[in-house]
């Protein structure tokens, strides 16, 4: 009898999960994250990038590059950190302990960070209720746009209007745009600086390089300075600066990736339709399927060496990332062919 593993809080952790499925064929296919299967071809890392500390000039070039890539008015509004996860963990200490409203279900890291900081976290699923609760004095509202894991998204003008309401009462609004690179005209970064608006941008997801550990907070100059103080010196390594500058400057590559990923996602959606697997929502990088038999499907795929994302609090949901090779696509299609819900 298979002893099912404890479901990780996040995607990944392939080796940990697959220990419960010792008969599964290798290599394992990790579809549990929303990370692009196509890494940016940055070339080889120079030895000097690994043997010296970051120079101030390199950090400034990275911020200038991010400023242009994200359409922000000034590099003074940008903080670079070793991945957005650390920035998410520090934001409660930058903004201060407050009552937090989350538009859920969404990425669990936000709720965890604020609860760890001692804040009261309230999760709502309705956008109108979320807006009304956030626009109360001294609160923090958090939403992901597009949302993880269901891909729902919001008009940036509507979010700007909400930010205006927040500014009037001294509240703050955090928009996590981790998956905005492949969604046209969705970012609110162009409206910065704004007294109530804070934006998170991920690097590793769109560029397929999560191991580089690079992410950005776009905010006011005051909060940016406070965050830099918390991060301390050398928050981003020299190699990450070099790779980040090269990739963020390469808009042509990103545009081509969007076309490629959209084609891949359409292939996956067609596959789901042929297998009568209902898809609740998607972005260019992941799709959320919904079934009463989702736990059995997750286990079935694991037995065949394919890891997807399951959710303890929403057992009917199962999220799929995209395969990175034709052989992986074939294994996924064969696995779904043998599935009987």
C-alpha positions in Angstrom: 0.0 0.0 0.0 1.4 3.4 -1.0 1.9 5.8 2.0 1.1 9.2 0.6 3.5 12.0 1.5 2.6 15.2 3.2 1.7 17.8 0.5 4.4 20.5 0.4 3.3 24.1 1.0 4.7 25.1 -2.4 5.5 23.4 -5.7 8.7 21.6 -6.3 10.2 19.3 -3.6 10.2 16.5 -6.2 12.6 14.1 -4.5 10.7 14.5 -1.2 7.3 13.7 -2.7 8.5 10.9 -5.0 10.1 8.9 -2.1 6.5 7.7 -1.5 6.4 6.3 -5.0 9.6 4.2 -5.3 8.3 2.3 -8.3 7.7 5.5 -10.4 9.8 5.7 -13.6 12.6 8.2 -13.8 13.4 10.8 -14.7 10.7 12.5 -12.8 8.7 15.2 -14.6 8.0 18.2 -12.4 4.8 20.0 -13.4 4.2 21.3 -9.8 5.5 24.8 -10.3 4.4 27.7 -12.4 8.0 28.2 -13.7 8.7 28.5 -17.4 10.1 25.2 -18.8 12.4 27.2 -21.1 15.3 28.9 -19.3 16.8 32.1 -20.7 20.1 31.2 -22.5 22.4 33.5 -20.6 25.6 31.6 -21.5 28.2 30.6 -19.0 28.7 32.2 -15.7 32.0 34.0 -15.4 34.3 32.8 -12.6 34.7 36.4 -11.6 31.0 36.7 -11.0 31.3 34.0 -8.3 34.6 35.1 -6.7 33.8 38.8 -6.0 31.2 40.8 -4.2 28.7 42.9 -6.2 29.9 46.4 -7.1 27.6 49.4 -6.6 27.7 50.1 -10.3 26.5 46.6 -11.1 23.5 47.0 -8.7 22.7 50.3 -10.2 22.7 48.8 -13.7 20.3 46.1 -12.6 17.9 48.6 -11.2 18.1 50.8 -14.3 17.4 47.7 -16.4 14.4 46.7 -14.2 13.1 50.2 -14.4 12.9 50.0 -18.2 11.6 46.4 -18.2 8.8 47.2 -15.9 7.9 50.7 -17.0 8.8 52.4 -13.7 9.6 56.1 -13.7 12.7 55.9 -11.5 15.2 53.3 -10.3 14.8 54.8 -6.8 11.4 53.1 -6.7 12.9 49.6 -7.1 14.5 47.2 -4.7 16.2 44.1 -5.9 16.3 41.1 -3.6 17.3 37.4 -3.7 13.9 36.3 -5.0 10.4 37.7 -4.3 9.8 35.2 -1.5 12.3 37.0 0.8 10.8 40.3 -0.1 7.3 38.9 0.7 8.6 37.8 4.1 10.1 41.3 4.9 7.2 43.4 3.7 5.2 43.1 7.0 8.2 44.6 8.8 8.5 47.4 6.2 4.8 48.4 6.3 4.2 47.6 10.0 1.9 45.2 11.8 -1.6 45.7 10.5 -4.8 43.9 9.7 -4.3 42.2 6.3 -7.0 41.3 3.7 -6.1 38.7 1.1 -8.0 38.0 -2.1 -8.0 34.2 -2.2 -7.5 31.5 -2.8 -4.0 32.6 -3.7 -0.3 32.0 -3.1 0.0 30.9 0.5 3.3 32.6 1.1 1.7 36.0 1.6 -0.6 34.8 4.5 2.3 32.9 6.0 4.6 35.9 6.0 2.1 38.3 7.7 1.0 35.7 10.2 4.6 35.0 11.1 5.0 38.8 11.7 2.0 38.7 14.1 -0.6 40.3 11.9 -4.3 39.3 11.6 -5.0 37.8 8.2 -8.4 37.7 6.7 -9.0 35.9 3.4 -12.0 36.8 1.1 -12.9 35.4 -2.3 -15.1 38.2 -3.6 -13.4 41.2 -5.2 -16.1 43.7 -4.1 -15.8 42.6 -0.5 -12.1 42.6 -0.8 -12.1 46.2 -2.0 -14.5 47.4 0.7 -12.5 45.8 3.5 -9.1 47.0 2.2 -10.4 50.6 1.9 -10.6 50.9 5.7 -8.1 52.9 7.7 -4.7 51.3 8.3 -5.2 48.0 6.4 -3.1 46.1 3.9 -4.7 44.5 0.9 -2.9 41.8 -1.1 -3.8 40.2 -4.4 -2.0 38.4 -7.2 -2.5 39.6 -10.7 -2.8 37.2 -12.5 -3.7 35.1 -9.6 -2.0 31.9 -8.6 -3.4 29.2 -8.9 -6.5 30.0 -11.0 -5.2 32.7 -13.4 -7.9 35.2 -12.7 -6.9 38.8 -13.4 -8.0 42.4 -12.9 -8.0 45.5 -15.0 -5.1 47.8 -13.9 -7.4 50.8 -13.9 -9.7 49.1 -11.4 -6.7 48.4 -9.2 -5.5 52.0 -9.5 -9.0 53.2 -8.4 -8.7 50.9 -5.4 -5.3 52.2 -4.6 -6.7 55.7 -4.6 -9.4 54.7 -2.1 -6.6 53.1 0.0 -4.5 56.3 -0.1 -7.4 58.4 1.2 -7.6 56.3 4.4 -3.9 55.4 4.9 -4.2 51.8 3.7 -1.7 49.9 1.5 -2.3 47.7 -1.5 0.2 45.0 -2.6 -0.1 43.6 -6.1 1.9 40.5 -6.7 2.6 40.5 -10.5 4.7 37.3 -10.5 3.0 36.1 -13.7 2.4 39.4 -15.4 5.3 39.2 -17.9 3.2 37.2 -20.4 -0.1 39.1 -19.8 -0.3 42.3 -21.9 -1.2 45.6 -20.3 -2.0 44.2 -16.9 0.7 45.8 -14.7 0.1 48.8 -12.4 3.9 49.5 -12.2 3.4 52.5 -14.6 1.3 54.3 -11.9 4.2 54.4 -9.4 5.1 56.3 -7.3 1.8 56.1 -5.5 1.3 56.4 -1.7 -0.7 53.2 -1.4 0.7 51.0 -4.2 3.4 48.3 -3.9 4.2 45.9 -6.7 6.2 42.6 -6.6 7.8 41.3 -9.8 9.4 37.8 -10.1 12.4 37.1 -12.4 12.8 33.3 -12.2 9.3 32.3 -13.2 9.2 34.0 -16.7 12.9 33.4 -17.5 12.9 29.8 -16.2 15.7 30.5 -13.8 14.4 30.2 -10.2 17.8 29.2 -9.0 19.2 32.6 -9.8 17.1 34.0 -6.9 16.2 37.4 -8.1 13.0 39.5 -7.6 11.9 43.1 -7.3 9.8 45.3 -5.1 8.4 48.4 -6.8 7.2 51.0 -4.3 7.7 54.5 -2.9 11.2 55.9 -2.4 10.6 55.9 1.4 9.5 52.2 1.6 12.2 51.2 -1.0 14.9 52.7 1.3 13.5 51.0 4.3 13.5 47.6 2.5 17.1 48.1 1.3 18.0 48.7 4.9 16.4 45.4 6.0 18.1 43.5 3.1 21.5 44.9 4.0 24.6 45.0 1.7 25.0 42.6 -1.2 21.4 41.4 -1.3 21.8 40.2 -4.9 24.9 38.2 -6.0 27.1 39.3 -8.9 26.0 36.4 -11.1 22.3 37.2 -10.6 23.1 40.9 -11.5 24.8 39.8 -14.7 22.1 37.4 -15.7 19.3 39.7 -14.7 20.7 42.6 -16.7 21.1 40.5 -19.8 17.7 38.8 -19.6 15.6 41.9 -18.7 17.2 43.8 -21.6 16.2 41.0 -24.1 12.6 41.9 -24.8 12.6 40.1 -28.1 13.3 36.8 -26.4 10.5 37.4 -23.9 8.0 38.2 -26.7 9.0 35.0 -28.6 8.6 33.0 -25.4 5.0 34.3 -24.9 4.0 32.9 -28.3 5.7 29.6 -27.6 4.2 29.2 -24.2 0.7 30.2 -25.4 0.9 27.4 -28.0 2.0 25.0 -25.3 -0.8 26.0 -23.1 -3.3 25.5 -25.9 -2.0 22.0 -26.4 -2.5 21.3 -22.7 -6.1 22.7 -22.7 -6.9 20.6 -25.8 -5.5 17.6 -24.0 -7.8 18.3 -21.0 -10.8 18.7 -23.2 -10.2 15.4 -24.8 -10.0 13.7 -21.4 -13.0 15.6 -19.9 -10.8 17.2 -17.4 -12.3 20.6 -16.4 -10.0 23.6 -16.3 -11.0 26.4 -13.9 -8.4 28.9 -15.2 -4.9 29.3 -16.5 -2.0 31.7 -17.4 0.7 31.1 -20.0 2.6 29.1 -17.4 0.1 27.0 -15.5 -3.5 25.7 -15.6 -5.8 24.8 -12.7 -8.0 21.7 -13.2 -10.9 20.9 -10.9 -12.3 17.4 -10.2 -13.7 15.5 -7.2 -11.2 12.9 -8.1 -8.2 15.3 -8.1 -6.4 13.5 -5.2 -6.6 10.2 -7.1 -5.4 11.8 -10.3 -2.5 13.4 -8.4 -1.5 10.0 -7.0 -2.0 8.3 -10.4 0.4 10.8 -12.0 3.0 10.4 -9.3 3.0 6.7 -9.8 4.0 7.4 -13.4 6.7 9.8 -12.3 4.8 13.0 -12.9 4.5 15.5 -10.1 1.7 18.1 -10.2 0.5 20.6 -7.6 -2.1 19.5 -5.1 -3.7 21.6 -2.3 -4.5 20.4 1.2 -7.2 23.0 1.7 -8.7 22.5 -1.8 -8.5 18.8 -2.6 -10.6 19.2 -5.7 -8.0 21.4 -7.3 -4.9 20.2 -9.2 -2.5 22.6 -11.0 -0.3 21.7 -14.0 2.8 23.4 -15.2 4.0 22.8 -18.7 6.3 20.0 -19.9 9.7 21.1 -21.2 10.3 18.4 -23.9 8.3 16.3 -26.4 9.2 13.2 -24.5 7.7 14.8 -21.3 4.5 15.7 -23.3 4.2 12.1 -24.5 4.5 10.8 -20.9 1.9 13.2 -19.7 -0.6 12.4 -22.5 -0.1 8.6 -21.9 -0.6 9.1 -18.2 -3.9 11.0 -18.8 -4.9 8.3 -21.3 -4.7 5.7 -18.6 -6.6 7.8 -16.1 -10.2 7.0 -15.4 -11.9 9.6 -13.2 
